[in-house]
Amino acid sequence: MEKITGRYQVLLVDDEEEIRAGVSRKIEWDRLGFTLVGEASNGQEALEIAETVEPDVVLTDIKMPFIDGLELCRRLQKSLPAAKAVVFSGFDDFEYARQAIGMSVFEYILKPVNAVELNEVLIRLKEQMDRERAEQRDVESLRRRYEESLPVLRELFYTRLLDGRISDRQIQERAAGYELEMPEGEWTAAIFRLDQETHSAQHDEVLLSVQQFLENQDSCRKFRAALYNDDVALLAPTREVYPLLQELERLRSLVQAYLGLNVAVGVGLPSERLSELYQSCNGARAALEYRVLLGGQRVLYIGDLEPDLSTSITLEEEEQQQLASAIKIGEASQVSEVVRRVIGRIRETRMDLPQCQLFLMEFSTHLIRLARAGGVGLEEVFGNSFTGAVPIDSFCSYEELENWCVEKCQRLRELLNRQRTDSAGRMIERAKNFIDQNYQDSELNVEKLCEYLHLSPAYFSTIFKRETGMSFISYLTGVRLEEAARLLRETDEKTYLVAEKTGYPDANYFSYVFKRRFSVSPSKYRAGEKARQ
């Protein structure tokens, strides 16, 4: 759901329908600068709705079935760290609520909810949220503070480090001279890239705001943030990739919420030492090339996308980068355009065709590396007689050379697309098999499944929804409820036992979910099936 410009989105959660209806009716949402985008009768339902609408504000009761308001707030803190919570509480639970949640809740309102009091709370909440976002979006102020606090030499140091243009000995020597703590050891590079259409007229100032924002986060105290080309680089002294990916997804969400910016984050493989950090940076840049293919702004880990990065190509020249990008994720017309532009440049040098042997070797090597990285056999690209080299005297003209290059690139592009589709299909089948074997586990979640698959949750969720048309939670719920329906039809098991066998330790919640799916309670469903027999 797209957010309405200038208004904050509100999710209302209470198990009493009368209270939800009263709050919904009595509050002048538009006048206060809010939009009511969803209602839920319990914490579990609220989490599912929040995943779709991504509310800025959650108004929630504290006592609810299945998942109470306190647990809801704790979980939303992880998935929507910028969202504000307002808690409704009965007299007996009021002090408990204040002590249990502490500073993560904007306000506590004693039931029964008074419209005047809630109006005042929403006015103060909007003022605070406006102030927080205005402070973060004050690009000019951030730019001035940046210029006063960070010497240009530090930026040059980070750039040279990420480009691989500084030696082991120079790293520690220069870091000490610039008063930077850069401990030797394992590091991982991440690249924050803005949406190309975002604030194009103020691109540099916006980049500064993202860098400053990241540096101000408590979790980033051990990280190093730096401007790098037209992006923001984050250097993390760790090789624990998946915890890092979770933190980067949280930071990406905060940048979107507070700065109003759409960003994608590319993450490279960990490097063994600082002098090799440029390899991780190259991997992060390569991962960002897939954002067009996967759609949306998200965290992309090269280890998910190109598992065998050691054999993949890293191209620093602009033409070579364009060729690799076109083959991996571009259209056929883009591939042809890049190849013809490269051959056209060679033609302009008026070089004799026999002198192009080195170019042909480099060109073939690029395709070989791309093929190996994508798991494509060389004979599929070049033919069964391919020996690893193509003699330039195989061609009588530049036209023949160009046509051969276009043909091989197009062939490789088709094979990579097929391989990627097949790989995604195999991964989805493994995921479905794992769910089929473990749906009884009430603790089964996307993190546990991704640990088994050795994938990051963000990447898996994107591919799973693209391939199946539904989220992991929806698919898991469907598997559980279909099995529950089968047990109700074919056995005399008690309802609570059917619930436990299908991953629902709370029989009441099982009945709620079952009725939402089949429109009848489990007992009525069983009775109806037996009557048909």
Sequence and secondary structure as in RCSB ss.txt:
>XXXX:A:sequence
MEKITGRYQVLLVDDEEEIRAGVSRKIEWDRLGFTLVGEASNGQEALEIAETVEPDVVLTDIKMPFIDGLELCRR
LQKSLPAAKAVVFSGFDDFEYARQAIGMSVFEYILKPVNAVELNEVLIRLKEQMDRERAEQRDVESLRRRYEESL
PVLRELFYTRLLDGRISDRQIQERAAGYELEMPEGEWTAAIFRLDQETHSAQHDEVLLSVQQFLENQDSCRKFRA
ALYNDDVALLAPTREVYPLLQELERLRSLVQAYLGLNVAVGVGLPSERLSELYQSCNGARAALEYRVLLGGQRVL
YIGDLEPDLSTSITLEEEEQQQLASAIKIGEASQVSEVVRRVIGRIRETRMDLPQCQLFLMEFSTHLIRLARAGG
VGLEEVFGNSFTGAVPIDSFCSYEELENWCVEKCQRLRELLNRQRTDSAGRMIERAKNFIDQNYQDSELNVEKLC
EYLHLSPAYFSTIFKRETGMSFISYLTGVRLEEAARLLRETDEKTYLVAEKTGYPDANYFSYVFKRRFSVSPSKY
RAGEKARQ
>XXXX:A:secstr
    TT EEEEEE S HHHHHHHHHHS HHHHTEEEEEEESSHHHHHHHHHHH  SEEEEES  SSS HHHHHHH
HHHH TT EEEEEE GGGHHHHHHHHGGG SEEEESS  HHHHHHHHHHHHHHHHHHHHHHH HHHHHHHHHHHS
 HHHHHHHHHHHHT S HHHHHHHHHHTT    SS BEEEEEEE TTSSGGGHHHHHHHHHHHHHTSGGGTTSEE
EEETTEEEEEES   HHHHHHHHHHHHHHIIIII   EEEEE   BSSGGGHHHHHHHHHHHHTTHHHH SS EE
EHHHH S GGGS    SHHHHHHHHHHHHS HHHHHHHHHHHHHHHHHTT  GGGGHHHHHHHHHHHHHHHHHTT
  HHHHH TT  S   GGG SSHHHHHHHHHHHHHHHHHHHHHHHHHHHHHHHHHHHHHHHHHTT TT  HHHHH
HHHT  HHHHHHHHHHHHSS HHHHHHHHHHHHHHHHHHH    HHHHHHHTT S HHHHHHHHHHHHSS HHHH
HHHHHHH 
